[in-house]
């Protein structure tokens, strides 16, 4: 998976000074690299009995929807508050300065249904941990998380002890 790094661009001082943003748009515009990601995610789900891919807003939608289509499973979006049109469940989480929240449709996942959480990046783990709690709150079982990138120096895994986290690229 190291060859995927050549399709990820570093953007310095975005979204604020001191941050080096990992821009995945070159990877998304390169069909063989994008296909490599989706194929690798699908391989990691083999034999797990997953019936839904849960994509986290917004880049998780890109990977989650493509993965769901490839595997013939459902796709469930997890969004910022106020973006989903039906009854929702909300989970708040801590940011470096303040809080944020995400929501899922109350009926998106059946009780006991096995799902994979899908996102582009694991940083501090707040969003991913909140998503895992959301899935559990509606009765689902988040059997694993699939991520393109993990920024291991931010220790995001610590917010999800015992959770199966699989990142294709680690920085």
Secondary structure, 3 states (H helix, E strand, C coil): CHHHHHHCEEEECCCCCCCEEEECHHHHCCHHHHHHHHHHHHHHHCCCCCCEEEEECCHHHHHHHHHHHHHCCEEEEEEECCCCCCCEEEEEEEECCEEEEEEEECCCCCCCCEEEEEEEEECCCHHHHHHHHHHHHCCCEEEEEEEEEECHHHCHHHHCCCCCEEEEEEC
